[in-house]
Amino acid sequence: MAQMRERMTAVRASISDITSGSFSNDNGPHVISPFGVELRRVVLVGFVVNKFYREGDDTGKKRFESITVDDGTDTIGVKVWGEEDASLLEGVKENILALVVGRVREYNEEVYVMPEIVRELTDPNYMSLHLLERYKAILNRSGISTPETIEQQQEILTTPSVSVSGKLANDILAYVRLEAPPEGISLRDIVAYFEKKGQDSEKVQTKVFNLVAEGALNEVSIGQFRVSDL
């Protein structure tokens, strides 16, 4: 009896992780994100800002359907060909918050997502949850274990609007507010500054990502941070 192939884990990502990364077909299609995370099968959360549909014809041209998803970092196409696959997008409407699970692909130098699951999300807090999970994936897949216990992680994930507290969090906010130029200050510079003060680099990275998920910091571009205008 043939052994069943293990299904690839889907990695939570922002759209800019894909569009700002490097695509390759070596050993299967994938993107290496600016954080160095390999993205083959991804989970995205964003708003459907456009939908396109084209019927198949007698010339052999397949039915084609696509949506454009915007998560605030960039936009990406989610595309399907053929009757069976196009049914994945049949009930999807514009201007909804959607969860997309799919595989990264490229056609005519455009990177897109070939979906497996597309469904509407009705809880607006899910975007915050997705963002926090994305940062945890960045840490873990970069070879860094997050320091929180399972109980602490569950508390954070079930309470997306956690208020900022703790000396380290306040020190990071004060440092970024003082030092960040308009284009933001890099995660590397933040970590280096606090390492010199005796802080653990993993703890600083995790705290920065939590502050972004809480809305206290903004990631103005990949890996560049500023204090949010709250």
Rosetta blueprint (number, residue, H / E / L):
1 M L
2 A L
3 Q L
4 M L
5 R L
6 E L
7 R L
8 M L
9 T L
10 A L
11 V E
12 R E
13 A L
14 S L
15 I H
16 S H
17 D H
18 I H
19 T H
20 S L
21 G L
22 S E
23 F E
24 S E
25 N L
26 D L
27 N L
28 G L
29 P L
30 H E
31 V E
32 I E
33 S L
34 P L
35 F L
36 G L
37 V L
38 E E
39 L E
40 R L
41 R E
42 V E
43 V E
44 L E
45 V E
46 G E
47 F E
48 V E
49 V E
50 N E
51 K E
52 F E
53 Y E
54 R E
55 E L
56 G L
57 D L
58 D L
59 T L
60 G L
61 K L
62 K L
63 R L
64 F E
65 E E
66 S E
67 I E
68 T E
69 V E
70 D E
71 D L
72 G L
73 T L
74 D L
75 T E
76 I E
77 G E
78 V E
79 K E
80 V E
81 W E
82 G L
83 E H
84 E H
85 D H
86 A H
87 S H
88 L H
89 L H
90 E L
91 G L
92 V L
93 K L
94 E L
95 N L
96 I L
97 L E
98 A E
99 L E
100 V E
101 V E
102 G E
103 R E
104 V E
105 R E
106 E E
107 Y E
108 N L
109 E L
110 E E
111 V E
112 Y E
113 V E
114 M E
115 P E
116 E E
117 I E
118 V E
119 R E
120 E E
121 L L
122 T L
123 D L
124 P L
125 N L
126 Y H
127 M H
128 S H
129 L H
130 H H
131 L H
132 L H
133 E H
134 R H
135 Y H
136 K H
137 A H
138 I H
139 L H
140 N H
141 R H
142 S L
143 G L
144 I L
145 S L
146 T L
147 P L
148 E L
149 T L
150 I H
151 E H
152 Q H
153 Q H
154 Q H
155 E H
156 I H
157 L H
158 T L
159 T L
160 P L
161 S L
162 V L
163 S L
164 V L
165 S L
166 G L
167 K H
168 L H
169 A H
170 N H
171 D H
172 I H
173 L H
174 A H
175 Y H
176 V H
177 R H
178 L H
179 E H
180 A L
181 P L
182 P L
183 E L
184 G L
185 I E
186 S E
187 L H
188 R H
189 D H
190 I H
191 V H
192 A H
193 Y H
194 F H
195 E H
196 K H
197 K L
198 G L
199 Q L
200 D L
201 S H
202 E H
203 K H
204 V H
205 Q H
206 T H
207 K H
208 V H
209 F H
210 N H
211 L H
212 V H
213 A H
214 E H
215 G L
216 A L
217 L E
218 N E
219 E E
220 V E
221 S E
222 I L
223 G L
224 Q E
225 F E
226 R E
227 V E
228 S L
229 D L
230 L L
